[in-house]
C-alpha cells in the first residue's frame, strides 16, 4: 500500500524536504493550504500530515495553532528541518544579473542581509517551491527564487548562491499528525506531551494552573496563548511539557490543571527529537 504524507506547499517546498527526511517510506502529497493538508489526513487520503508550526528565526507559523485543536488529529512525532535558503536562477543566469528574487513572506526576512548587500529586491510569493517553478517557467533572466536545493533539482534551476540565510541555526519545526493517537513510549530518549487548555474565569487561574507543573518538577517547554471564538475574554493555551501521561508527576500536574480549567485536551505524545536539545552556536 502506497501511504501518503500531506504537507503544505508545492513539490520542492521545505515541507516536502521534511517529509523526505522524516518519513522516507511515505509518498509526499502537496497541498495548497494547511487546512487542505489536515483535511487530507482526516478524510483518509493521506495517512500522516507534516505541519510546520514554528521557525527559529521567524517565530510561530500564523494560524496553525488555531487549526490543530479543532482538526481532530493527533501529534505522533516532531521533525526539525535545517532551512538552507538558496538563490536559484535559470540556466545561464549569474548572481550579478539578478535584480529581484521571489520567496515566501517568511523566507524573505531570513536572508534580508544577503539581498540588501547584493542589491536584490525581494518579491513575495505564496510558496518557495512555487517561486522556483515560476522562475523556471518564465524567461526573465534577472528574476531569481529563494528556495531549497531540492527545488532547484526538481525545476531545473541553477544554485547561484548557496546557504544565504542570515542565521546559522535557521530551523523549522514540524509536527507529524495522524488520525489515531500513539501514546506508546518510543525510544530511549525523553517524551513530550502536547495539550491545549482554557482557564476558568477566576482570579489568578493561569498562575494556579501552572503551579502544578512547578510543584511536580515538570519542565514546560512551550506555553502560547491565543484568542478563540472572536472573544477577548476566552483565551486558549497550547502547551508542551517534558514527560509522558503515565508518569506519576505528570498525572498529578494534569489533575491540578483540570481543576483550574474549563477544558483540557491532550493533543499528542511523542519522542523529543534530538535536535530539540541542540545548543546554539556562539
N, C-alpha and C positions, 0 to 999 in steps of 0.2 A: 504494500500500500504506500502510495506516494504522499507523505504527510507534508503539509504546508505550514509555514510560519509567516504571519502577516506583519507588515511594517508600513509606516507612513513614509511616502516618498516614491520616487521613481527608481528603476533599476540603476544601481551605481551610487545611491544615496548612502549616507553613513549608517542609516538603519539597515540597509542591505548588507553593509560590511559587518554590522553587529550580528546579523543572522548567520552569516558565513562563519564567523569566528566562534560564536557561542553554540550554534546548533547546525553543524556542517551536514548532518544527516537529513535535514529538512530542506524543502524547496522554498526559497524566499518568494513571498507574494506581495507585490507592491500595491499600496492603497493610497488614494488621493488625500485622505484625512485620517486623523487618529480615530475619529468616530467610525470610519469605514473599516479600519483595521480591527477595532474592537468588535464591530458587528460581524466581521468575517469569522472571528473565533466563536462568538455567541451563537451564530447560526450553523456552525459546523463546517463551513467552507475551509477554514484553517484550524489546525489543532492548537496552535500557540500564537500569541501576539508579542511582538517586540516593540515596546512602547518607551520612547525617550521621555525622561522625567526631569533631568537637570544636567546642566553643563557647568564645569568647574569655574569657568570664566563668566559666562552669561547669566548663570543662575537657573532657576527652575523654568521648565517649559510651560508657557502660559496655557491655562485651561485644563491641562491634563489631570490635575488633582481634583477638578470638578467631575471629570468623566469617570475616573476609576471607581469611586464608591458606588455609583449607580450602574456600573457596567454589568454586574452580576458575575464578573470574572474574579479569579484568584491569582495572587502573585506566587509563583513557584520558583523563581530564580531571579538573579540580577546579573547584569553584564556591564562591564566598563570598556568603552572603546576610546582609544587614543585618537584624537581628532587631528590628523595632519592635513592642513589646508595647502592646496597646491594651485598655482596659477596655470591653467590649461589654455592652449591655443590651437588653432587649426594648423595642420602640417604646413610648414613654410613660414609661419608667424615667428617673430622674435620678440623678446621681452621689451626691448626699446621701442617697438612699434605698437604696443598695447596701450590704449588710452582709456578704455573702460573695461570693467570686469563685473560679470553678473554673479550674484551669490545670494543665499538666503539672508534675511534680515538678522538672523542670529550669527551667521558667519562673518558678515562684513566688519563688525567691531573687533572680531578676534584677529584680524590681520590688518587693522587700520594703519598701523605704523608702516608696514610694507607698502601699502597702497599709496600712502602720503609721500613716502620717500621716493617713489617711482613715478609720481605724477599720474596715478591711475584713479579714475573716478569709479566708485562702487555703484552698481546698479542693482536694485532689489529684484530678486526672483523668488517665486513661491517655493522653489526646491533647488538644492545644489545640483542634483543629477539632471534636473530639467534644464538648468542653466548650461550644463555641459552638452546636453542634446541639442539645445537651440543654437549654440555656437557651432557645433558640428554640422548642423543642417543649413546654417547661414553661409554667407560669402564675405562677411566682414572680417578682414584680417586684423583689424585693430581692436576687436572685441574678444575678451578672454572670459574664462569661467573659473570660479573658485570652488573646487570640489576635490574629491578623493582620487588617488591613483587608479582605483578600481573604475571610476567613471571615465578616466582617460582611456583605459584599455577598452571599455565597452563601446565608447563613442568615437574611437579612432583619433583622439586628440594627443598632442604632444605636451609634456610637462615642461613649461617654460621656467618655472621657479618652484622648487620643492620645499615643503615644510616652512611656509611663510607665516605661520601663526606667531603672534607676539609673545605667547607664554609657552614654556616648555612642557607644562603639565596640562595642557588643554585636553580635557577628557569629558566625554558624555556618558552618563549613566542611563541604562535601560532597565526596565522591569519586564520580565517574561511572564505573560499572563496565560491562564488556562481556564477551561470551563470547570474543571474539578480541582479542589484543593489538594495539596500534598503536605500533610502535617508530619511526615517522617523526619527523623533526624538523618541527615545525609552528610557523609564525610566525617572527618575527624576535627574539623575546624568549628568555629562558633556559628551559631544560628542567629537569624534576625527575624523578629516578628513585627509585622506592619499592621496598624489598626487606624480606624477613624473613630472619632467620638465627638459628642456635642455636650458641653457642660450645662448643668442646670442653672437657671436664672436666680442664683443666690450669691450673696457677697463672698468674694474670695474663692469661688468654686474651682477655678482653674488651679489656683495655688494649692488648695486642699487635694485636688485630684492628683496633682503631680507629686504630692508628698509621699504617696505610697511607693512610688518608684525609688525615691531617695532613701526612705527608711528600709527598703528591702534590697538595697545595694545594686540597683539595676541602672545600667548606663543607657540613657535615652540619646540616640544619635541624631534624631531629627524631630522637630516639632514645628509644624507650619499651620497657620490659620487662614481661613478664607470664608467669605460670606456665602450663605446659601439662601435660596428662595427669595432673593431680592430684598432681604431684610437686614438692617444694620444691627439687630439685636440677636439674630441667630448665627452664631459663629461655630463653624465646624473645624476640627483639628485633624491633621494627618500626622501620625507619629510612628517612629521606628525605634525599637528597643533591642538591645542585645539579650538574647535568651530564647528559650522555647516555652510554649504554653504549658508543657508538662513540668517545667521547673517549679519547685515549690515557691520560690521567691517571686516568680512571675505570676503564679496563681494568686498569691496574696496581694500583689500590686494591682492586678486586674479586678479583684474583688473590691478593693478600696476605690478604684477608678469608677466602678459601676455605681457605687453609692452616690457619687457626686455628678453623675452624667444622666442625660435623658436617653442617650443612645451610644452603644459601643459596638463596633463591627470589626471582626478580625478580617484583615484583607489578605494576609498570606504569611507563610512561614517558609524560610528558605536559607540556604547556606550563605554566609558572608563571603563575597568574592575576595580573593587575595588582594586585589588592587584597592579594595576599600581601605586597607590599613597601610598603604604606601606612604612614606614620609616625603613631603615636598622637597625638591632640590633647593639648595641655597645658592 
